[in-house]
Amino acid sequence: MLSLKTKLIFLFIIGCVLSLNAQKLPDNWYNLDLNSDKVMGVSSNKAYETILKGKPSRKVIVAVIDGGVEVDHPDLIEHIWTNLLEIPNNGIDDDHNGYVDDIHGWDFIGGKTEDVQHDNLEITRIYKKYKSVFENNPDASKQDPEHYKWYVLAKEEFLKKYAETQKKLSNQQEIKTWMGQIQKQYKDKKITTDDVNNFPDGDSLLQQFKLSLFKSLDKGLSFEDVEKNIDTRYDLINNQLIYNYNVDYDSRKIVGDHYDDSAERYYGNNEVEGPEASHGTHVAGIIGGVRNNSLGIDGVADNVSLMVLRVVPDGDERDKDIANAIRYAAENGASIINMSFGKSFPYDKTTVDNAVRFAVSKDILFIHASGNESLNLDSVGRRYPNPDYANGRGSAKSNWIVVGAVAANGNPGPFSNYGKKKVDVFAPGVAINSTVLDGKYGKKNGTSMASPVVAGVAAMIRSYHPELSARQVKKIILKTVYKPKEDVPQPGNDKVKISWKKLCKTEGIVNAFNALNSIH
């Protein structure tokens, strides 16, 4: 699985293409209704205005396992979970749960003096761990065939991706140099599309970029804006080589835990925002941004408490941290866990499975993003975490919903993973406006956005119907989807049309009004 920032790079071009259309959409479109508003929202506003109006509800705790959340954001602060059994900042574990001053949750990738921002991809960690075990030692592969299988797969992908990333960085450097030369030649002159036509073509790479530059300027972006985007992309690609694919980089020196001890639970710190919380803050706002407060956005759920659990760096999350975050959520009252992350290789699946089993015993519902690689998960198969326990020893499917992303026009997001066996439902995930850093708002695309929409709907149901179990809530959500009749562009290949029967199990899109109406 690509790193978080790599995923954002992948979505950058899509975001540019969608941005013009996104500006025409209501900022709150994911809460709106298809019949009355002509967008493929989940009809949550309609549910509040009709079915739920005047009805009592109870507060539901939703754990946001992500990269951190800006807990003092004006549109979130009222809905951030607070551990009332803990006295803030006294350096004492007042509630004796093993975590000192865990006021709003916990950071499992934080150390004593700093927080982890960057980390390896899982393929890098597997390649590093098992290279000395299996290379030039044929007997080892026979003695440990399971780990050898993963090592071979990880090695192949690691070497391929590392080479590709080096090439991308080289190409980006060439583009940066070319842009610098152009800027120097034109000095303070505002560069226009006519000027671009007169630029030298260069090699095929620069010819392609020249065309892209022309289109960007034609859409209203300035030359300086394009130049900033190029510099940002260069830095992101360079960071992949420095951190994501660097076998010598070890982030656990920052955390200070005993990483190979899967049973270890009490490490990290209470600083839940971390160095880069834009993604998690956006996710949190979709679930529970305070409604009807005259500020930027309305979250889906109106009576919710957001527990912040930080495990996702720029790189792949680690199974040990995921497991501990799940256990923390289960032990501290969460009813729903949103997981807008994922990867294609496991490291310690059994430890994660055990945590999931524990959470299921506590009646927790998992909502998980399907991923942003335009893949048919029925064919690819590998996505972690997942509800199927290792070695075929059962499953948590009854408490687990996998979500793909849909646009306001009813088409699946071009980036969204799908699969009639592996993906349960689709939900709004394109041009979603929500909370971001520094008290601001912004639009993002991804199944990372679709998952919290469903988590919000689940929270609505559990808030107004606390008698329902996690399993019952899942059944209600899946049975009451809106089922489009028309074929739609296949994610990753818009020239091919695909039926909703092949996109997900339910053949449809989550709808809060239908779900709640089915209960009343």
N, C-alpha and C positions, 0 to 999 in steps of 0.2 A: 504494500500500500504506500502511496506517495505521502510525503510529509504534508502537514497542514498548509504550509506556505506554498508548496509545490502544487497542491490542489487549487489554491487561489490563483496561481499563475495559469494553470490549465483553464480556469474559469475566466481569466482576464479578457481574452478575445471574445468569448461568449458574452461577457458583461458589457463590452463595448458595443456589440451588435444589438443587445437587448436594451441598452440604456435609453435610446430614443423612444422606443415603445413604452418602456417603463415609466417615462415622464408623463405619459398620457393616462396612466392607471391611477385610480384612487390609492393613496398611500396605505390605506387600511384594507386593500382588496381581499386579502386572505380571510377576513372576517365577514365578507359580504356574501350575497346570495345570487345564484345563477339567474333565477327567474326575474327578480326585481332589479338587480344591479348589472346583469349581463356579464359577470365575471365568475370564474370557477372557484369562488371562495367556499368556505365550509359552513356558511350560514349560521355562524355563532351569534352575530348580532340579532338575527331573526329569532333565534332561540331565546335570547335574553328578553327581547321585546314582547314575546308571546308566551311560550311555555313556562319560562322561569320567572316571569314578572311577579314580584311580591312573594315568591317562595323562599323559605329559609334554606340556608346552606351552612356547611361547616368548612373550616379551613383545611386544605389538603397540602401536605408537604411534597414538593417535587424536587428530587435531587438532580442538579445539573452537573453531571460529570463531564468536564470539559477543560478548557485551557485557562479558566479563571473568569471572574465576573467583577465589574466595577460596581461594588455594592452600594456606593453612595450616589449612583446615578439618580437624578431627580424622579425619573419615571419608573425606578425599580425599588428605591430605598424602603418604601412602605411594605413591599412584598418580599423582602429578604428575610430568610429564616434567621432567628436569633435563639441561641441556646440559653434559655432562662435559668438553667441550673448552674451556669458558669458566670463567675464574677469577672468582668472584663479586665484584662491586662494586669492581673495580680500575680502572674507567674505560678499559679497553683491550679492543679487539676481538681477543681471544686466538685465536679460531678463524678469523679473517679472512673471516667470512661477511657482513660489512657492518653487523652489529648489535652494538653495544657492550653487554656484560653481559646478553646475552639468556639468562638462566638457565632460565626456565620457558616462554619463548615471546616474544611481542612485542606491543606496543600501537601499532597503526597510527593511532590517533586520540588520541595523547598528544603533548603539547608539552614544552618545556624546563622549565616551571614549573607546569603544570597539565594536566589531561586534559579532553577534550571529553566533556561529559555530554549536552548537547542539540544537536540539529541540525535542519535543514530536512527536509521531505519531498522526494522527488525531483520531484514536480510543481511545487513551489515553486522549485527550482533551475532546472528547464527553463524555466518561465515567466519567471523573472528573466533567464536567459541570453539568450533569444531574443526577448524582447519588443521590444527596440530594433532588432533585425534585421528582424523581419517586420511589425511594426505600421506601417501607413501606407506600406508599401513593397511593392507587388504584384510587382515584378520579382524580389525576393529569394525569394519562395515558389516561383517557377519555376526559379530557379537552384539551389535547395537543397530539393527537394520532400520528401526523407526527413525532414530536421529540421523542416520546416514541418508535416509530418503529426503528429509528436510534440508540437510546440508547440501546435497547435490542440487536441489531446486533453488536454494538460496544463493549458492555460489554462481550458478548460471545467470540468475537474474541480477545479482550484485555486479558481476563483471560487465554485463551488458549495459546496465544502467549507469555504471561509473564511466564507461567509455562514451556513452551518449551525452552525459552531463558535461564531460570535458569538451566534447565537440560543440555543445550548445554555448558553453562559456567562450570558446574561441570565436564562434560566429557572432556572439553578442559584442565581444571586444572589437571585431571588425566593423560592426555597425556603429558602435560608439566612436571609433576613430573616424569613420566616414562622416558622421554627423558633426563631429568637431571640426573637420575640415570645411564642411559646408558653412557652419556657423562663423568660422574665421573669415571665409571668403565674403559673406554677406554682412558681417559685422552687426550693426544695429538695425539693419533693414528688416522689416517684417516680411518673412518668407511666405509666398503665396503658392497656389497650385500651379500657376504659370511658371514660377521659378523652378518648381520640382520637375516640370517637363524638360527643362533645360539642364538638369543635373546630369553628369556622366553616369552611364548605366553600370559600369563595373561588371563584376561577375554575376552569376545567377542569383546568389544570395542578396546582393545589393539591388539587383533588378526587382526582385520580389519585395524587398523592403521599400524601394522607391514607390512601387504601386501601393503598398500599405500606407506609406506616408501621405501620398496623394489623397487616398480615401479618407484618412484621418483629418487632414486639413479641410477637405471638402465637407466634412460633417461638422466643422466648426471648432475643432481642437487647434490650438496654436502649436507652432513648431517647438516652443519651449515645453509645452505639456507633453508632447511626444518624447522629447529629450529626457524629461524627468521619468517617464514610464520606462524608457530604455535603461536609464541608470538604476532604477528600482529593480527591474528584471535582472540586470547584471548582478546586483548585490545578492538577490535571492538565489540565483544559480550558483554563485560563488560560495554562498553559505552551505549549499548542498554538499559541495566538495569538502568544505572545512569541517562540517558536522555530520550531515546525514550519511555520507559514504566514507567517512574517515574512521578506519578501524582503530586508530590510536586515540580517538577522542572518547573520554569516559566521563559522562555527566554525573555518575554516582559519587564521584569525589565531592561534589557539591552537596548532595543529599546526606551522605555520611552513613548510610545504612549498610547492613550486611546483605548485599544484593542477592546472593545465591541462597539465602535463607528465606524460603517462600512463606514460612510461618511467621516471620517477623512482621509486626503490625504497627508499632508505635515509633514512627519516624516522621520527618517533615516539619512543617510549621503552620501557624494559623493565619498566614498572610495569603488570603484566598484570591486576590486579584492577579498577582504575578506580573511579570514584565510585559506580557502581551495578551490582553484579555478582550480584544475586540470581538473575536469569534464567540466566546462564551457569553459576553454581554449581549450580543445580538440574539443568541439562542434564548437567553433568559427573558429578554423583552418579548419575544414571540409567545412564550408560554404565559408570562405573567406581568407584562408591563401594565402599570396601574390604569384601569379603564376609567373613562369619563372624568379625567382630572384636568382637561384642557391643555395637556402637554402633548408631545409629539405623536405617540402611538397608543393603541389599545392592545394589550395582550389578549390571548384567547380566553384564559381563565380569569375569573373575577375575584375568587376567594382562595388565594394560593399563597404558599410560603416557599420561597426558593432557597434550597440548601445548596451551597457552593462547594464542590469537590474538585480540586484541581489535579489532573493527571496527564493532560495533553500538552506536550511541548511542540516546538517546531521540529518535527520528526515523529517517529512512531511511539505511541504510548506503550508502557511496559505492563505485562500481565500482572505482576505483583502489585503494582499501584492500582490497576483496575479492580482487582479482587478486594483490596483493602478499602477502596472507595465504595464499592458495593456493600461490603459488610458495615461500613460506617453508616451508610444511608439506612440500611435495614435495622440497625441497632438504635438509631436516633429518630425513628418515627416516619420515615418517608413512605409514601404510598405508591409513588411513581418514580421511575428513574429514566431520565432522558440521556441517550448516548449518541451524540452527533460526532462519532469518530469510528474508525475501523482500519483494519490492515489485512494483508493477504497471507501473512505467516503467523503461526502461533509460537510462543516461546515456552509457556508453562500453562497450557490449557487446563490441566487438571485443577490447578489452584483457582483459576477463574471459575471453573465449573462448580467447585465446592462453595464458592461465595454465592454463585447464582442459586444453587440449591437452598442455601440458607435464606436468601432473599425471597425465594418462592415460598418457603415455609412461613415467612412473615407477610404473605399476601401482597407482594409487590408486583407491579406491572412494568415491564421493560419496554421502552420505545427506542428503536434503533434505526439510524439512517442507513439506507441501502448502499450508499457510496456514489462517487461521481466519475466513474470511468466509462460510462456508456456500455456496460457489460451485461450480458445475459447471465445472471448468477446461477441459473440452472445448469449452464454449460461449464462455467468457470469453477463454481463450487466453493472456492476458498474465500471466506470472509470471516474475520474474527474481531470481537467475540461473536459467538453465535449460540443459539439455544440447544444445540445437539451436544450432549456430553461425550467426552472422549471414549473411544472403544465401544461405542454403541450402547452405553449404559444409561439409556433414558434420554429425556429431553425436557426443556423448559418452555416448549412451544406454546403451551396453553397460557403462559404469562408473558409472551414476547410478541411484539408487533414490529415488522420490518417495513420501512416506509420509503417509497420512491417520490420523486418531485414532479409536480405538474405546474404549467404556466396558467396565466389568467384566461387564456383562450381555450383551455382544455387539453392542450397538447402536452405530452410528457416533456420535461426539461431535456434538452439535447444531450446533457451530461449524465442523466440519471441512470443508475443501474436498475435492472428490471428482472423479471422471471416469474412465471406462473406458479412455480413451486417455492421459490425462496423469498419472494417479496409479497407481503400481505396486501398493502393498499398504497395508493398515492395520495399526496396532499400538496397544497401550495408550497412551492420552493423556488420560484423564479421572480426576481425583482421584488423581494420581500423587504419592506421598510421596517426597521427596528432600532433598538438602542445600540449605540456604539460608545466608544471612549469619550471622556471629557464632557459627559452630559449631553452628547450629541446624538444624531440619528443618521442612518445610512441604509442603502439597499445592498443586499447580498443575494447570491444565487447558490443553490446546492441542496442536496438531500439533508444537509445539516440544518437547513431552514424548515424543510418539510417535517422532519421528525418532531421538533418542538410544537408545531401546529397540532399534531396528533396527541402529543403529551398534554397540550392545553385542553383539547377536547376530552381526553380521559380524565383530566382534573375536574372539568365541568361536571362530568357524570358522577364522579366519586364525591364531589362536593355537595351536589344536590340529592344524591342517592347513596349515602354512606353504607346502606345495607348491602350493596352489591360488592361481590368479590372481584379480585383482579381478573379472574377467568371470565366472569360474567360480563365485565366491562369490555374485555377484548371481543367477546362474541357479539355484543351489541354493536360495537364500532364496525366490525366486519360485515355484519348482516344488513346494515343500514346505509351502505355506501351508495353514492350516485353512480349509475352505470351508463357511461356514454355509449351510444350506438355506433358512432362513426369510427372508421379506422383512422389512425393517427400516424405521424412520422415516427419511425423507429429511432430511439435514442442512438446518437452516433452516426446515423445514416438517414438523413431526411428525404432521400430519394426513394426510400422503401416505406410502404405503408404497413402497419401492423395493427391487429385487433387487440382490444383490451383484454381478451381472453388469454393472450400471450404475455401481457405485461405484468399481471399480478394475480394472486389467488382469487381475490374478490371481484376482479374485472372492473374496479371502480375507484372512486375518490371519496375520501372521508367527508361526512356531512354531520355536523353537530345537531342541527335541527332534526334531521331524520332519526338520529340516535336517541335523543331525549324524547322525541315524540313517540317513539316505539315503547318507551317505559311508561308513559302516562296513559 
